[in-house]
Amino acid sequence: MRREEVEVGDIGNFGGNRYKNCVAEFRCRIAKKNNTARFWIIQIVMRLVMRQLQCSWFFSFFLLMGLFGQGDFAHAANTHFDLAQLRAPDGFHISVFANEIDGARMLVFSPGGVLLASESGEGKVVALPDPQHTGKAARTVTVLEGLNEPHGLAFYEGKLYVAENDKVRRYDWDERKLRATNPVKLADLPTGGGHSTRSILFHGGKMYVSAGSSCNVCVEKDPRRATVMEFNPDGSGQKIFAKGLRNAVGVAVNPKTDTVWVTVNGRDMLGDDIPPETIYDLGKEGGDGGWPYCYGDRVFDSQFAKSESGVGSDRCKNVMEPKVQMQAHSAPLGLAFYEGAQFPAEYRNNIFIAFHGSWNRSVPTGYKVVRVKLDDKGQPVGGAEDFITGWLAPGETKKGRWMGRPVGIVVGGDGTMYVSDDSAGVVYRVTYGK
């Protein structure tokens, strides 16, 4: 596939194609050097530093980089890419729609049906046209570059909106030339610390932008962290719509409830199976997810509360109840409500969620796409079920070994599903047909 440069700018702020959602994940990458002793020393020191200083992962990362003089952590020990290793239910077919998409993150379709992807680590947004409907992108067109970790993408009233780490910008969109021009900054966003991705969604004439926490667990100084913010489409009227959401990466509208739903990544350092990852319905008025004092289904975080005087378990009684709870450390990112007609009836009216995969669980988990069935009112029925697996080899016990890491999910007008992979650098195409 040919990569076509349309607009030239500065080099992006991250290189390579192994961009991660959490900065602290560098610890997994150390394993590739086969230096087990150093790896575990850093694990121990990291925990001691954080416990004593209550500092962010971001600060700890750079402190320990200086202490231990580690080199390049840009690439984990990925296994060989083999599309045939991916498994889906009978009748589903998975193909590579586009490759060499470095750090592919979120996906969106333009008004004319062209798929766009953000390359957060490269500071780019690219278009992947398939004008002949061959099932494979004809070329990669660089739409924008030189951006500050572009992540969330959205179209609204014919304009392209890009959520960067520190701002939201709006662009004029030229469908014929696949060009984005005349940038207008609409809003400043909180920056610094960990959880640097920003997701964006339009619904009901409002713009919603998520910003994760700056830390694993802490009381934020900036009230915009760990929230979903609401704006008017022009960036005015900012308010906190929902708070206490440690890292809400996936944002989508449930067509049955007509409300915004989000995936939330739970806190770390409580063991392999606590707390669960969650999905919330933010409702018509938003709410409070409870972080940093609560996790899962309104469970009081007694470990964190030890450092916070005057906070008791009553703090969690009135926070939002998660609609879905999933395996801890799975790192749920993109989510999509399937409204197409191509998939069989059993797979319609389902939520599909991309599990990016764990970085600190003793036995790795995630690295797959799952689904949750919904009833006719849009409410979950049962828990998450595997839909696509194989990015993590069966029985894999080593951290930092995977074939790929799914991130974004979007469904085209014909019901075809597309999934991005920021590790393998590809966008998959998922179709159904006996």
C-alpha positions, -999 to 999 in steps of 0.1 A, spaced: 0 0 0 13 34 -10 17 62 16 10 96 2 21 128 18 -5 156 15 4 181 41 39 185 56 46 196 92 69 189 121 78 154 131 54 139 156 63 138 193 65 100 195 84 77 171 80 41 161 48 21 162 46 10 198 27 39 214 12 29 247 -18 43 266 0 42 299 36 55 303 44 31 331 43 2 306 80 7 300 86 -19 328 73 -47 305 96 -37 278 127 -41 300 120 -79 298 131 -80 262 167 -74 273 165 -107 293 178 -88 324 155 -104 349 174 -91 380 173 -55 368 137 -58 358 126 -69 393 148 -43 410 130 -16 390 97 -31 399 104 -29 436 120 5 435 91 19 414 66 7 440 86 22 469 90 55 451 53 58 445 43 47 480 66 72 496 62 101 473 27 94 461 39 106 427 26 99 393 37 71 370 50 97 347 73 112 373 84 78 385 93 68 349 117 96 344 132 93 379 140 56 374 152 62 339 178 85 354 186 60 383 190 30 362 202 45 329 179 23 308 181 26 271 155 24 244 121 10 256 104 17 223 97 -19 214 85 -49 234 93 -85 224 65 -89 200 57 -123 185 58 -127 147 27 -113 130 5 -140 115 -30 -131 106 -40 -167 106 -35 -168 144 -66 -146 149 -98 -164 157 -134 -153 154 -167 -172 155 -177 -193 124 -186 -173 94 -165 -142 103 -135 -133 82 -106 -111 93 -83 -94 68 -58 -65 69 -74 -34 55 -43 -12 59 -8 -18 72 22 3 82 -1 26 101 23 34 129 6 33 163 -29 33 148 -54 44 175 -89 58 170 -109 54 138 -137 75 122 -154 76 88 -155 108 69 -189 121 55 -179 105 22 -171 71 37 -133 73 39 -117 57 70 -94 80 90 -70 69 118 -50 87 144 -13 79 147 -8 93 182 28 84 186 36 99 152 16 130 157 -5 122 126 -39 117 112 -41 96 81 -69 87 56 -72 52 41 -93 54 10 -107 24 -8 -125 39 -38 -130 7 -56 -144 -11 -25 -118 -39 -27 -116 -44 10 -81 -30 12 -70 6 14 -55 18 -19 -30 41 -2 -23 60 30 -28 97 28 -12 119 55 -40 144 63 -23 161 93 10 158 110 31 176 136 3 173 161 6 167 199 -6 132 203 -37 133 182 -61 106 195 -99 112 193 -114 120 158 -149 131 150 -168 147 121 -196 172 129 -215 193 104 -188 185 77 -159 196 98 -131 174 112 -124 176 149 -91 163 164 -85 158 202 -49 162 209 -32 158 243 -36 195 252 -64 208 229 -92 203 205 -89 217 170 -115 220 142 -105 217 105 -122 224 72 -125 190 54 -120 185 16 -135 151 8 -122 150 -28 -86 159 -19 -87 143 16 -73 175 31 -78 191 64 -71 229 65 -77 261 84 -72 248 119 -91 265 147 -83 258 184 -116 254 202 -105 243 237 -75 238 259 -73 204 277 -54 193 308 -20 179 301 10 165 320 14 132 339 1 99 327 -30 89 306 -23 114 278 -49 103 253 -80 124 247 -112 110 231 -140 130 214 -176 125 206 -206 146 194 -241 139 206 -272 160 210 -255 191 197 -228 189 223 -191 180 221 -178 155 247 -141 151 255 -125 126 279 -93 132 298 -78 105 320 -61 109 354 -25 121 357 -18 93 381 -26 58 392 -47 69 422 -46 104 437 -67 135 443 -63 156 412 -54 193 414 -70 199 381 -107 191 383 -108 183 345 -87 152 350 -104 118 352 -135 133 336 -157 136 305 -161 173 297 -190 188 278 -187 217 254 -207 235 228 -195 226 193 -175 259 191 -156 250 223 -176 274 246 -196 265 276 -172 240 291 -184 220 321 -176 187 338 -202 163 326 -190 132 344 -161 129 369 -144 101 389 -136 82 357 -100 72 360 -93 68 323 -123 68 300 -109 61 266 -137 46 246 -168 69 241 -199 60 221 -236 66 220 -259 38 229 -287 41 203 -313 25 225 -307 47 256 -295 78 236 -268 84 261 -230 84 262 -213 52 274 -176 49 282 -150 23 289 -129 30 321 -95 16 330 -93 8 367 -64 15 390 -33 -6 394 -14 -22 422 -42 -41 439 -34 -75 425 -42 -95 394 -80 -95 397 -89 -62 414 -104 -38 404 -126 -48 375 -125 -28 343 -159 -11 337 -183 4 313 -206 32 324 -237 48 311 -233 85 318 -270 91 315 -287 124 305 -270 144 333 -236 127 338 -225 117 372 -196 105 394 -178 73 389 -162 74 423 -124 74 415 -101 78 434 -121 67 464 -141 39 448 -137 12 421 -158 -14 404 -193 -16 417 -190 12 442 -163 -6 463 -145 17 487 -108 19 481 -96 15 517 -59 13 506 -60 48 491 -83 61 518 -56 55 544 -38 86 531 -70 107 530 -84 119 563 -122 122 567 -131 100 538 -153 70 547 -170 42 529 -202 63 526 -183 81 498 -192 53 474 -229 49 481 -242 74 456 -217 71 427 -227 56 394 -231 19 391 -212 3 362 -232 -13 335 -205 -39 328 -176 -53 349 -147 -71 331 -114 -88 339 -90 -65 357 -61 -50 338 -76 -59 304 -73 -22 294 -106 -16 275 -102 11 250 -124 15 219 -161 5 220 -188 4 194 -225 -4 194 -232 -26 164 -262 -13 144 -254 -29 111 -272 -56 93 -243 -76 80 -235 -96 111 -260 -123 122 -289 -113 145 -271 -127 175 -243 -101 171 -265 -71 164 -274 -48 192 -241 -58 209 -213 -36 224 -179 -45 210 -149 -36 231 -112 -36 223 -90 -50 251 -56 -34 247 -41 -59 272 -24 -58 305 11 -45 313 14 -54 350 -6 -85 356 15 -115 366 -2 -136 339 -11 -113 309 -47 -108 300 -67 -89 274 -53 -85 238 -87 -93 222 -120 -79 211 -150 -89 232 -187 -83 230 -216 -77 254 -251 -86 244 -278 -60 250 -316 -64 254 -342 -44 235 -338 -15 259 -300 -13 253 -291 -28 287 -264 -55 291 -273 -91 293 -245 -111 308 -208 -104 308 -182 -100 281 -177 -128 256 -147 -133 234 -152 -122 198 -117 -120 183 -87 -136 200 -52 -146 190 -31 -115 196 -19 -132 227 -8 -168 222 -28 -194 242 -11 -201 275 13 -171 272 27 -163 306 54 -138 298 48 -101 300 55 -80 269 49 -108 244 20 -103 220 13 -102 183 -8 -71 184 -29 -48 206 -64 -38 195 -74 -2 202 -102 15 181 -134 0 167 -157 15 141 -185 1 119 -189 11 83 -222 19 65 -223 -17 51 -219 -33 86 -182 -41 82 -162 -37 113 -127 -21 114 -103 -26 143 -70 -7 148 -39 -22 162 -12 2 176 14 -25 181 13 -44 147 5 -11 130 -25 -24 110 -62 -18 106 -82 -50 104 -114 -55 84 -140 -79 99 -168 -92 77 -194 -120 79 -204 -144 52 -208 -181 50 
